[in-house]
């Protein structure tokens, strides 16, 4: 599924994430749109924040292992990556993880079952 996320919205996500009380250690980009993913990588790079991203030709389990073995505490996720998000959620026991659901206008009901995480949706953007 392809979608448009303008630079203004990418910047808004970055601003919201950097304004939280949780310091950003690193960010996993579970986004299947290369131009959008590249915008996030560029913005986080300017802030000296390491990113992990999906690579279409690579095994998603490799990214999953990287995320779980890192200090990653922010996940940027689009709808097409929800199956991978479920794997991260079931394997990860960290608390204070922020998960930004970039394509959701409102918080989906299923998010309430994951009390160890803090979810954001587009309603949280300025």
DSSP file (Angstrom, degrees, kcal/mol; ACC not computed):
  #  RESIDUE AA STRUCTURE BP1 BP2  ACC     N-H-->O    O-->H-N    N-H-->O    O-->H-N    TCO  KAPPA ALPHA  PHI   PSI    X-CA   Y-CA   Z-CA
    1    1 A X              0   0    0      0, 0.0     2,-0.4     0, 0.0    79,-0.2   0.000 360.0 360.0 360.0 123.8    0.0    0.0    0.0
    2    2 A X        +     0   0    0     31,-0.0     2,-0.3     2,-0.0    31,-0.1  -0.780 360.0 170.5 -99.7 142.6    1.5    3.3   -1.1
    3    3 A X        -     0   0    0     -2,-0.4     2,-0.5     2,-0.0    33,-0.1  -0.963  31.0-114.9-146.5 163.2    0.6    6.5    0.7
    4    4 A X        +     0   0    0     -2,-0.3     2,-0.4    32,-0.0    -2,-0.0  -0.874  26.9 173.5-105.7 131.1    1.8   10.1    0.7
    5    5 A X        -     0   0    0     -2,-0.5     5,-0.1     4,-0.0    -2,-0.0  -0.872  25.7-143.1-134.8  99.7    3.3   11.6    3.8
    6    6 A X    >>  -     0   0    0     -2,-0.4     4,-2.1     1,-0.1     3,-0.7  -0.113  25.6-106.0 -66.7 162.1    4.6   15.1    3.0
    7    7 A X  H 3> S+     0   0    0      1,-0.3     4,-2.7     2,-0.2     5,-0.2   0.831 119.6  60.9 -55.0 -34.3    7.8   16.5    4.5
    8    8 A X  H 3> S+     0   0    0      1,-0.2     4,-2.1     2,-0.2    -1,-0.3   0.906 106.4  45.2 -61.4 -41.5    5.7   18.7    6.8
    9    9 A X  H <> S+     0   0    0     -3,-0.7     4,-2.4     2,-0.2    -2,-0.2   0.883 111.3  52.2 -72.0 -37.3    4.1   15.6    8.4
   10   10 A X  H  X S+     0   0    0     -4,-2.1     4,-2.3     2,-0.2    -2,-0.2   0.938 111.2  48.3 -60.5 -45.4    7.5   13.9    8.7
   11   11 A X  H  X S+     0   0    0     -4,-2.7     4,-2.6     1,-0.2    -2,-0.2   0.886 109.2  53.5 -61.6 -39.3    8.8   17.0   10.5
   12   12 A X  H  X S+     0   0    0     -4,-2.1     4,-2.5     2,-0.2    -1,-0.2   0.913 108.0  49.8 -62.3 -42.6    5.7   17.0   12.7
   13   13 A X  H  X S+     0   0    0     -4,-2.4     4,-2.6     2,-0.2    -2,-0.2   0.929 111.2  49.2 -60.7 -45.0    6.4   13.4   13.7
   14   14 A X  H  X S+     0   0    0     -4,-2.3     4,-2.5     1,-0.2    -2,-0.2   0.922 111.4  49.6 -60.6 -44.6   10.0   14.2   14.5
   15   15 A X  H  X S+     0   0    0     -4,-2.6     4,-0.9     2,-0.2    -1,-0.2   0.902 111.7  47.9 -62.6 -42.2    9.0   17.2   16.6
   16   16 A X  H >< S+     0   0    0     -4,-2.5     3,-0.5     1,-0.2     4,-0.3   0.933 113.7  47.4 -64.2 -45.4    6.4   15.2   18.6
   17   17 A X  H >< S+     0   0    0     -4,-2.6     3,-1.0     1,-0.2    -2,-0.2   0.885 111.5  49.4 -65.9 -38.7    8.9   12.4   19.3
   18   18 A X  H 3< S+     0   0    0     -4,-2.5    -1,-0.2     1,-0.2    -2,-0.2   0.649 105.5  59.5 -76.4 -12.6   11.7   14.8   20.3
   19   19 A X  T << S+     0   0    0     -4,-0.9    -1,-0.2    -3,-0.5    -2,-0.2   0.467  84.5 102.5 -92.9  -1.0    9.3   16.6   22.7
   20   20 A X  S <  S-     0   0    0     -3,-1.0     4,-0.1    -4,-0.3    -3,-0.0  -0.301  82.4-118.2 -75.4 165.9    8.5   13.5   24.8
   21   21 A X  S    S+     0   0    0      2,-0.1     2,-0.6    -2,-0.0    -1,-0.1   0.492  93.4  88.8 -80.4  -3.6   10.0   12.8   28.2
   22   22 A X  S    S-     0   0    0     -5,-0.2    -2,-0.2    51,-0.0     2,-0.1  -0.857  81.8-128.9 -98.8 118.0   11.7    9.7   26.8
   23   23 A X        -     0   0    0     -2,-0.6     2,-0.6     1,-0.1    -2,-0.1  -0.413  25.5-117.2 -64.3 138.0   15.1   10.2   25.3
   24   24 A X        +     0   0    0      1,-0.2     3,-0.1    -4,-0.1    -1,-0.1  -0.670  36.5 172.9 -80.6 119.4   15.3    8.7   21.8
   25   25 A X        -     0   0    0     -2,-0.6    25,-0.6     1,-0.4     2,-0.3   0.905  66.7 -31.0 -88.7 -54.9   18.0    6.0   21.7
   26   26 A X  E     -a   50   0A   0     45,-0.4    47,-1.7    23,-0.1    48,-1.2  -0.965  59.5-128.9-159.3 165.6   17.3    4.7   18.2
   27   27 A X  E     -ab  51  74A   0     23,-2.6    25,-2.6    -2,-0.3     2,-0.5  -0.964   4.3-151.1-128.1 133.6   14.4    4.4   15.8
   28   28 A X  E     -ab  52  75A   0     46,-2.8    48,-3.0    -2,-0.4     2,-0.9  -0.912  12.8-153.0-100.9 127.3   13.0    1.5   13.8
   29   29 A X  E     +ab  53  76A   0     23,-3.9    25,-1.4    -2,-0.5     2,-1.3  -0.836  15.9 178.2-103.5  97.7   11.3    2.5   10.6
   30   30 A X  E     + b   0  77A   0     46,-3.0    48,-2.2    -2,-0.9     2,-0.4  -0.563  38.3 130.3 -95.6  67.9    8.7   -0.2    9.7
   31   31 A X        -     0   0    0     -2,-1.3    23,-0.2    46,-0.2    -2,-0.1  -0.988  48.1-159.9-129.0 127.4    7.6    1.8    6.7
   32   32 A X        +     0   0    0     -2,-0.4     2,-0.6   -31,-0.1    -1,-0.0   0.146  69.2  92.1 -95.6  19.3    7.2    0.2    3.2
   33   33 A X     >  -     0   0    0      1,-0.2     4,-3.0   -31,-0.1     5,-0.2  -0.930  61.8-159.4-115.4 106.0    7.4    3.5    1.4
   34   34 A X  H  > S+     0   0    0     -2,-0.6     4,-2.8     1,-0.2     5,-0.2   0.877  88.2  50.4 -57.7 -45.5   11.0    4.3    0.4
   35   35 A X  H  > S+     0   0    0      2,-0.2     4,-1.8     1,-0.2    -1,-0.2   0.919 115.5  43.5 -60.6 -40.9   10.6    8.0   -0.2
   36   36 A X  H  > S+     0   0    0      2,-0.2     4,-2.2     1,-0.2    -2,-0.2   0.924 113.3  51.6 -68.3 -44.0    8.9    8.5    3.2
   37   37 A X  H  X S+     0   0    0     -4,-3.0     4,-2.6     1,-0.2    -2,-0.2   0.914 109.2  51.1 -57.6 -43.7   11.4    6.2    4.9
   38   38 A X  H  X S+     0   0    0     -4,-2.8     4,-2.6    -5,-0.2    -1,-0.2   0.864 106.7  54.1 -64.6 -36.4   14.3    8.2    3.4
   39   39 A X  H  X S+     0   0    0     -4,-1.8     4,-2.4    -5,-0.2    -1,-0.2   0.931 110.8  45.9 -62.0 -44.9   12.8   11.4    4.7
   40   40 A X  H  X S+     0   0    0     -4,-2.2     4,-2.9     2,-0.2     5,-0.3   0.927 111.9  51.3 -62.9 -44.6   12.7   10.0    8.2
   41   41 A X  H  X S+     0   0    0     -4,-2.6     4,-2.4     1,-0.2    -2,-0.2   0.926 111.7  47.7 -58.6 -45.4   16.3    8.7    7.9
   42   42 A X  H  X S+     0   0    0     -4,-2.6     4,-1.8     2,-0.2    -1,-0.2   0.927 113.8  46.4 -61.9 -46.3   17.5   12.1    6.8
   43   43 A X  H  X S+     0   0    0     -4,-2.4     4,-0.8     1,-0.2    -2,-0.2   0.921 115.2  45.3 -65.2 -44.5   15.7   13.9    9.6
   44   44 A X  H ><>S+     0   0    0     -4,-2.9     5,-2.5     1,-0.2     3,-0.6   0.865 108.7  58.0 -67.2 -34.8   16.8   11.5   12.3
   45   45 A X  H ><5S+     0   0    0     -4,-2.4     3,-1.8    -5,-0.3    -1,-0.2   0.891 100.5  56.3 -61.1 -40.1   20.4   11.6   10.9
   46   46 A X  H 3<5S+     0   0    0     -4,-1.8    -1,-0.2     1,-0.3    -2,-0.2   0.772 109.1  47.6 -62.2 -25.0   20.5   15.4   11.4
   47   47 A X  T <<5S-     0   0    0     -4,-0.8    -1,-0.3    -3,-0.6    -2,-0.2   0.320 117.0-116.2 -96.0   6.4   19.7   14.7   15.0
   48   48 A X  T < 5 +     0   0    0     -3,-1.8     2,-0.5     1,-0.2    -3,-0.2   0.875  66.0 146.5  58.7  40.5   22.4   12.0   15.3
   49   49 A X      < -     0   0    0     -5,-2.5    -1,-0.2    -8,-0.1   -23,-0.1  -0.938  47.6-126.7-109.8 124.9   19.8    9.3   16.0
   50   50 A X  E     -a   26   0A   0    -25,-0.6   -23,-2.6    -2,-0.5     2,-0.4  -0.414  26.3-159.6 -69.5 141.2   20.4    5.8   14.6
   51   51 A X  E     -a   27   0A   0    -25,-0.2     2,-0.4    -2,-0.1   -23,-0.2  -0.931  13.6-158.2-123.7 149.4   17.7    4.3   12.5
   52   52 A X  E     -a   28   0A   0    -25,-2.6   -23,-3.9    -2,-0.4     2,-0.3  -0.987  25.0-175.9-118.4 133.7   16.9    0.7   11.5
   53   53 A X  E     -a   29   0A   0     -2,-0.4     2,-0.2   -25,-0.2   -23,-0.2  -0.930  30.1-100.5-136.3 158.2   14.8    0.3    8.4
   54   54 A X        -     0   0    0    -25,-1.4     2,-0.5    -2,-0.3     3,-0.1  -0.502  29.4-159.8 -68.7 137.7   13.1   -2.3    6.3
   55   55 A X    >   -     0   0    0     -2,-0.2     3,-1.6     1,-0.1     8,-0.1  -0.992  14.3-141.5-121.1 122.4   14.9   -3.3    3.2
   56   56 A X  T 3  S+     0   0    0     -2,-0.5    -1,-0.1     1,-0.3     4,-0.1   0.820  99.7  45.7 -55.5 -36.7   12.7   -4.9    0.6
   57   57 A X  T 3  S+     0   0    0      2,-0.1    -1,-0.3    -3,-0.1     2,-0.2   0.641 101.3  85.2 -82.0 -13.3   15.2   -7.5   -0.5
   58   58 A X  S <  S-     0   0    0     -3,-1.6     2,-0.4     1,-0.1    -3,-0.1  -0.475  90.0 -98.1 -91.7 159.3   16.2   -8.5    3.0
   59   59 A X    >>  -     0   0    0     -2,-0.2     3,-1.6     1,-0.1     4,-0.9  -0.614  26.1-141.8 -71.8 123.3   14.6  -10.9    5.4
   60   60 A X  H 3> S+     0   0    0     -2,-0.4     4,-2.3     1,-0.3    -1,-0.1   0.766  99.5  67.5 -60.8 -23.4   12.3   -9.0    7.8
   61   61 A X  H 3> S+     0   0    0      1,-0.2     4,-2.3     2,-0.2    -1,-0.3   0.813  94.0  58.1 -65.4 -28.4   13.5  -11.4   10.5
   62   62 A X  H <> S+     0   0    0     -3,-1.6     4,-2.1     2,-0.2    -1,-0.2   0.920 107.4  46.0 -66.0 -43.0   16.9   -9.8   10.3
   63   63 A X  H  X S+     0   0    0     -4,-0.9     4,-2.7     2,-0.2    -2,-0.2   0.911 109.9  55.2 -63.7 -41.8   15.5   -6.4   11.0
   64   64 A X  H  X S+     0   0    0     -4,-2.3     4,-2.5     1,-0.2    -2,-0.2   0.917 108.5  47.7 -56.9 -45.1   13.5   -7.9   13.9
   65   65 A X  H  X S+     0   0    0     -4,-2.3     4,-2.0     2,-0.2    -1,-0.2   0.901 110.9  51.7 -63.6 -41.1   16.7   -9.3   15.4
   66   66 A X  H  < S+     0   0    0     -4,-2.1     4,-0.4     2,-0.2     6,-0.2   0.927 111.4  47.1 -60.8 -44.8   18.4   -5.9   15.0
   67   67 A X  H >< S+     0   0    0     -4,-2.7     3,-1.1     1,-0.2     5,-0.5   0.936 114.0  46.6 -62.7 -47.1   15.6   -4.2   16.8
   68   68 A X  H 3< S+     0   0    0     -4,-2.5    -1,-0.2     1,-0.3    -2,-0.2   0.788 114.3  47.7 -68.8 -27.7   15.4   -6.6   19.6
   69   69 A X  T 3< S+     0   0    0     -4,-2.0    -1,-0.3    -5,-0.2    -2,-0.2   0.369 107.0  70.2 -93.9   4.9   19.2   -6.6   20.1
   70   70 A X  S <  S-     0   0    0     -3,-1.1   -44,-0.1    -4,-0.4    -3,-0.0  -0.450  92.1-107.5-109.6-176.1   19.5   -2.8   20.1
   71   71 A X        +     0   0    0     -2,-0.2   -45,-0.4   -46,-0.1   -46,-0.2   0.065  62.0 153.5 -97.1  23.3   18.5    0.0   22.4
   72   72 A X        +     0   0    0     -5,-0.5   -45,-0.2    -6,-0.2     3,-0.1  -0.298  13.1 163.8 -59.3 126.5   15.7    0.9   20.0
   73   73 A X        +     0   0    0    -47,-1.7    25,-2.6     1,-0.1     2,-0.4   0.329  55.4  66.3-128.4   6.1   12.8    2.6   21.8
   74   74 A X  E     -bc  27  98A   0    -48,-1.2   -46,-2.8    23,-0.2     2,-0.5  -0.998  56.7-171.2-129.3 130.4   10.9    4.3   19.0
   75   75 A X  E     -bc  28  99A   0     23,-2.8    25,-3.1    -2,-0.4     2,-0.6  -0.986   6.9-163.1-120.6 124.1    9.0    2.4   16.3
   76   76 A X  E     -bc  29 100A   0    -48,-3.0   -46,-3.0    -2,-0.5     2,-0.4  -0.938  24.5-178.4-102.9 120.2    7.6    4.3   13.3
   77   77 A X  E     -bc  30 101A   0     23,-3.0    25,-1.9    -2,-0.6    26,-0.6  -0.963  21.9-162.8-132.3 133.2    5.0    1.9   11.7
   78   78 A X    >   -     0   0    0    -48,-2.2     3,-1.8    -2,-0.4     4,-0.1  -0.671  42.7-100.2-102.0 169.1    2.7    2.0    8.7
   79   79 A X  G >  S+     0   0    0      1,-0.3     3,-1.8    -2,-0.2     4,-0.3   0.842 119.0  61.2 -59.2 -36.6   -0.2   -0.4    8.2
   80   80 A X  G 3  S+     0   0    0      1,-0.3     3,-0.3   -79,-0.2    -1,-0.3   0.705 103.4  53.0 -66.0 -16.1    1.6   -2.8    5.9
   81   81 A X  G <> S+     0   0    0     -3,-1.8     4,-2.3   -51,-0.3     3,-0.3   0.305  73.5 105.6-101.0   8.3    4.1   -3.4    8.6
   82   82 A X  H <> S+     0   0    0     -3,-1.8     4,-2.5     1,-0.2     5,-0.2   0.864  76.2  57.3 -58.6 -37.0    1.6   -4.4   11.4
   83   83 A X  H  > S+     0   0    0     -3,-0.3     4,-1.4    -4,-0.3    -1,-0.2   0.922 110.3  44.2 -60.3 -40.3    2.6   -8.1   11.1
   84   84 A X  H  > S+     0   0    0     -3,-0.3     4,-2.2     2,-0.2    -2,-0.2   0.882 110.6  55.2 -68.8 -37.4    6.2   -7.3   11.8
   85   85 A X  H  X S+     0   0    0     -4,-2.3     4,-3.0     1,-0.2    -2,-0.2   0.910 104.2  54.4 -59.7 -42.4    5.1   -5.0   14.6
   86   86 A X  H  X S+     0   0    0     -4,-2.5     4,-2.3     1,-0.2    -1,-0.2   0.890 107.6  50.4 -59.4 -39.2    3.2   -7.9   16.2
   87   87 A X  H  X S+     0   0    0     -4,-1.4     4,-1.6     2,-0.2    -1,-0.2   0.917 112.0  46.8 -65.0 -42.7    6.4   -9.9   16.1
   88   88 A X  H  X S+     0   0    0     -4,-2.2     4,-2.4     1,-0.2    -2,-0.2   0.931 113.1  49.7 -63.1 -44.8    8.3   -7.1   17.8
   89   89 A X  H  < S+     0   0    0     -4,-3.0    -2,-0.2     1,-0.2    -1,-0.2   0.882 112.1  46.8 -64.2 -39.4    5.6   -6.7   20.4
   90   90 A X  H  < S+     0   0    0     -4,-2.3    -1,-0.2    -5,-0.2    -2,-0.2   0.796 120.4  38.7 -75.0 -26.3    5.4  -10.3   21.3
   91   91 A X  H  < S+     0   0    0     -4,-1.6     2,-0.4    -5,-0.2    -2,-0.2   0.718 100.8  82.9 -94.0 -23.2    9.2  -10.7   21.5
   92   92 A X     <  +     0   0    0     -4,-2.4   -24,-0.0    -5,-0.2    -4,-0.0  -0.668  43.6 177.7 -92.2 134.3   10.0   -7.4   23.2
   93   93 A X        +     0   0    0     -2,-0.4    -1,-0.1     2,-0.1    -4,-0.1   0.322  42.0 123.0-112.5   5.4    9.8   -7.0   26.9
   94   94 A X        -     0   0    0      1,-0.1     2,-0.3     2,-0.0     3,-0.2  -0.276  49.9-144.4 -64.7 152.7   11.0   -3.4   27.1
   95   95 A X  S    S+     0   0    0      1,-0.2    22,-0.1    22,-0.0    21,-0.1  -0.707  74.0  41.0-109.7 168.9    8.9   -0.7   28.6
   96   96 A X  S    S+     0   0    0     20,-1.0     2,-0.4    -2,-0.3    -1,-0.2   0.841  73.2 153.9  61.9  36.3    8.6    2.9   27.6
   97   97 A X  E     - d   0 117A   0     19,-0.9    21,-3.1    -3,-0.2     2,-0.5  -0.806  34.7-146.2 -91.9 135.6    8.6    2.1   23.9
   98   98 A X  E     -cd  74 118A   0    -25,-2.6   -23,-2.8    -2,-0.4     2,-0.6  -0.902  11.6-167.1-103.6 128.2    6.9    4.7   21.7
   99   99 A X  E     -cd  75 119A   0     19,-2.6    21,-2.6    -2,-0.5     2,-0.7  -0.958   4.4-159.9-118.2 114.7    5.1    3.3   18.7
  100  100 A X  E     -cd  76 120A   0    -25,-3.1   -23,-3.0    -2,-0.6     2,-1.2  -0.845   4.8-156.7 -96.9 113.8    4.0    5.9   16.1
  101  101 A X  E >   -c   77   0A   0     19,-3.1     3,-1.4    -2,-0.7    21,-0.4  -0.749  11.9-169.9 -90.1  94.0    1.2    4.5   13.8
  102  102 A X  T 3  S+     0   0    0    -25,-1.9   -24,-0.2    -2,-1.2    -1,-0.2   0.668  77.6  43.3 -67.6 -20.0    1.9    6.9   10.9
  103  103 A X  T 3  S+     0   0    0    -26,-0.6     2,-0.6    -3,-0.1    -1,-0.3   0.377  90.4  98.1-107.0   4.1   -1.3    6.0    8.9
  104  104 A X    <   -     0   0    0     -3,-1.4    18,-3.2     1,-0.2    19,-0.3  -0.820  49.8-166.9 -98.5 125.0   -3.8    6.0   11.7
  105  105 A X  S    S+     0   0    0     -2,-0.6    18,-0.7    16,-0.2     2,-0.3   0.872  81.9  19.3 -70.7 -36.9   -6.0    9.0   12.3
  106  106 A X  S    S-     0   0    0     16,-0.1     2,-0.5    17,-0.1    16,-0.1  -0.829  99.3 -84.0-129.3 165.6   -7.1    7.6   15.7
  107  107 A X        -     0   0    0     -2,-0.3    14,-0.1    14,-0.1     5,-0.0  -0.593  46.2-127.6 -74.1 120.7   -5.8    5.0   18.0
  108  108 A X    >   -     0   0    0     -2,-0.5     3,-1.4     1,-0.1     4,-0.3  -0.351  18.2-118.7 -65.4 150.2   -7.0    1.5   17.0
  109  109 A X  G >  S+     0   0    0      1,-0.3     3,-1.5     2,-0.2     4,-0.3   0.827 108.2  67.3 -59.2 -34.2   -8.7   -0.5   19.8
  110  110 A X  G >  S+     0   0    0      1,-0.3     3,-1.2     2,-0.2    -1,-0.3   0.716  85.2  72.5 -63.8 -19.1   -6.0   -3.2   19.7
  111  111 A X  G X  S+     0   0    0     -3,-1.4     3,-1.6     1,-0.2    -1,-0.3   0.781  81.7  71.0 -67.2 -25.0   -3.4   -0.8   21.0
  112  112 A X  G <  S+     0   0    0     -3,-1.5    -1,-0.2    -4,-0.3    -2,-0.2   0.693  87.0  64.8 -67.9 -17.4   -5.0   -0.9   24.5
  113  113 A X  G <  S+     0   0    0     -3,-1.2     2,-0.9    -4,-0.3    -1,-0.3   0.649  90.1  69.7 -78.4 -13.7   -3.8   -4.5   25.1
  114  114 A X    X   +     0   0    0     -3,-1.6     3,-1.4    -4,-0.2    -1,-0.2  -0.680  57.1 164.1-105.6  78.6   -0.1   -3.4   25.0
  115  115 A X  T 3   +     0   0    0     -2,-0.9    -1,-0.2     1,-0.3    -2,-0.1   0.654  67.0  68.1 -73.0 -15.6    0.1   -1.4   28.2
  116  116 A X  T 3  S+     0   0    0     -3,-0.1   -20,-1.0   -21,-0.1   -19,-0.9   0.555  98.0  63.8 -79.8  -5.6    3.9   -1.5   28.2
  117  117 A X  E <  S-d   97   0A   0     -3,-1.4     2,-0.6    -6,-0.2   -19,-0.2  -0.806  72.9-137.2-118.5 157.4    4.0    0.8   25.1
  118  118 A X  E     -d   98   0A   0    -21,-3.1   -19,-2.6    -2,-0.3     2,-0.3  -0.966  25.6-156.0-113.2 118.4    2.9    4.3   24.4
  119  119 A X  E     -d   99   0A   0     -2,-0.6     2,-0.3   -21,-0.2   -19,-0.2  -0.700   8.3-167.9 -97.4 145.8    1.1    4.6   21.0
  120  120 A X  E     +d  100   0A   0    -21,-2.6   -19,-3.1    -2,-0.3     2,-0.2  -0.958   6.0 179.5-125.8 148.5    0.8    7.7   18.9
  121  121 A X    >   -     0   0    0     -2,-0.3     3,-2.2   -21,-0.2     4,-0.3  -0.766  51.8 -80.2-133.3-177.2   -1.4    8.4   15.9
  122  122 A X  G >  S+     0   0    0    -18,-3.2     3,-1.6   -21,-0.4   -17,-0.2   0.755 122.1  70.7 -60.5 -23.6   -2.0   11.3   13.6
  123  123 A X  G 3  S+     0   0    0    -18,-0.7    -1,-0.3   -19,-0.3   -17,-0.1   0.714  92.2  59.9 -65.4 -18.0   -4.3   12.9   16.2
  124  124 A X  G <  S+     0   0    0     -3,-2.2    -1,-0.3   -19,-0.0    -2,-0.2   0.547  85.3  97.9 -85.9  -8.0   -1.1   13.5   18.3
  125  125 A X    <         0   0    0     -3,-1.6  -112,-0.1    -4,-0.3  -116,-0.0  -0.521 360.0 360.0 -79.5 148.4    0.4   15.7   15.5
  126  126 A X              0   0    0     -2,-0.2    -1,-0.1  -114,-0.1    -3,-0.1   0.511 360.0 360.0 -69.2 360.0    0.2   19.5   15.8
